[in-house]
Amino acid sequence: MLCSFSAHLAELWLSMLCSFWLSCGCPCSALNLSGGWYAGEQDGGWALSLQQNADSLTIIAYLYDGAGQPRWLAGVAENSGQSEVTVEMLQINGYCDGCEPVERQLQPAGSISLQLNGNAQSGANVIASMDVQFRGQQPRLWQRDAVPMQRLTSRPE
């Protein structure tokens, strides 16, 4: 009985410590966001890849333009350990494999905001909001508000 109570107390302490780290801006490794995330069956067809390290959070967004063609956006923000982060996204235009090389162009495309929470036992929870727009021949405004994301890949250790 004492052992199970001590284990529960240790889990509670770790969860509280993690919450404190998030609120003060210190990184919490128990909430590693790295991996693939998608919006689930109710809003399929798009996803985010997140790569988190001690200094930065990188987002690659996989979306579709107005003609239904796949497009990608990329952005990097400081990893402050806060429970909310907004990342300015860039549309990267280049050339296809086998095409004549052209100079790469970076264009501002809007932002993606993530609300991050969770604990050491269940891992990270991510809620995404975005307001981005593809430029070019097939422009498309892509907006989502407070979409709960589901992890596609296993949780990093």
Summary of the structure (lengths in Angstrom):
residues: 157
radius of gyration: 18.5
end to end distance: 29.6
largest distance: 70.4
contacts: 417
relative contact order: 0.20
helix: 18%
strand: 49%
